[in-house]
Amino acid sequence: MFKKMGVFALGTGLVLSGLSSSWVQADAEKPDWAGKGKPEWAGPPQQEEVENIIYMIPDGFNADYATNYRWYKGEDAVWDEHLKGMFKTKSSDSRVTDSAAAGTAMATGEKTNNGTVGLDAEGNEVESILEASEDEGKSSGLVATSTITHATPAVFSSHVESRDNQTEIAKQMLDNDVDVMLGGGKDFFLPESEGGKQEKKNLIQQAEEAGYQSVETHEELLEADDVNVEEGEKLLGLFADGPLSPELERDQTEEPSLSEMTTSAINTLDQDEDGFFLMVEGSQIDWAGHANDPAWAMTDTKAFEKAVEEAIEFAEEDGNTLVVVAGDHETGGMTVGANGEYDVQADQLKGVEATGDYMAEQLDEERTNVKEVVENYTSFELTEEEVQTIQEADNAANAINSVISDRALIGWTSSGHTGVDIPVYAYGPQSDSFNGFLDNTDLPKIMADVMNITLGEE
């Protein structure tokens, strides 16, 4: 259906002031597609060729996460200097998108309804930038810390009415011959007879018969350095039955880090002389936002930053690789400052060594050990009021996260998504094509434009 060979993308910064006269002039000629539709123009003229795109998506991340992470880290993040613009996120049927609709827009350039993967709002299949890259002979890859069949990776290589249909998504991903797939979700590839969720098929076995090298641990991934995509070989890494562990707890597992998976994918796909497209998702930043867990959010953002550093380092050496970093939506309504205080203390989260969920699991039935558990996994000395709050809460994990958030002066307005605009960062040739105020549907159209490929015609 689609042949492949690679592309990688990632962007560079935002310029809303101090623009050069040449860019102001170019902006004056900006057509009405930007932020709305078909890309006939993509920023100031740049002649550099884009062979590879590395598209990096920190799920649930927006400017508030970026600001809190800067305070947490104590210096600018690697993406800060590469800020280019902002974009809108609404879906076809809601002003607040979910990851499936946002991902579909960011992968195909078409809006759709919440919950829908790779179909437009009328139910028609729409081609993704990954599939369009494959049509041009490029190799392709997907990396995630969720199940590899979760909404965001799914939109690049499958077309289903419901994001929940991960067994069908797994089948379509293999049918689509994605060259590198690294993440969690082994259960969606195994038959029920082996404890999986496929009715009968063993998709891992089918993948191996189709030329995939299958790996399941950190060590096996590091040893899988002989996969040759030029000769039709592929790499499938499923490192957990379900999603991978939060970064706070990864050292208790045999799972690779996001940066290690990213590096492995890049090294494998880079063998393709025609180029490659790679999507890398920091999936659990979003889950931390849903849980209102600031330490989880910051540590998974840190893990994502390491992956971005790997991508940019490759792009610097390669010269023909565009790296684009863009969240799909914001999660949790995170704030910088809380409780009427004109301050933020995100750096205090460095002393937190477990998620709120994990700490709650360590409590005894009567929660008599709240103080012992929380102080063991954080740098805080709990007050009697904080201990009592956690003991009496309906949900201990939520209460623990609330106490930690208050200490860091980070607020939350939701346990779901919010509809705010999202920053886009880019590094590499033609990265200025992402300057300005865009729509999420513009991103893949710009990518297709700078790679000189056709998107949307199958």
Buried (B, 14 or more C-beta within 10 A) or exposed (E): EBBBBBBBBBBBBBBEEEBEEEBEEBBEEBEEBBBEBBBEBBBBEBEEEBBBBBBBBBBBBBBBBBBBBBBBBEEEBBBBEBBBBBBBBBBBBEEBBBBBBBBBBBBBBBBBBBBBBBBBBEEEBBBBBBBBBBBBBBBBBBBBBBBBBBBBBBBBBBBBBEBEBBBBBBBBBBBBBBBBBBBBBBBBBBBEEEEBBBEEBBBBBBBBEBBBBBBBBBEBBEEBEEBEBEEEBBBBBBBBBEBBBBBBBBEEEEBBBBBBBBBBBBBBBBBBEBBBBBBBBBBBBBBBBBBBBBBBBBBBBBBBBBBBBBBBBBBEEBEBBBBBBBBBBBBBBBBBBBEEEEEBBBBBBBEBBBBBBBBBEBBEEEBEEBBEBBEEBBEBEBEEEBBEBBBEBEEBBBBBBBBBBBBBBBBBEBEEBBBBBBBBBBBBBBBBBBBBBBBBBBBBBBBBBBBEBEBBEE
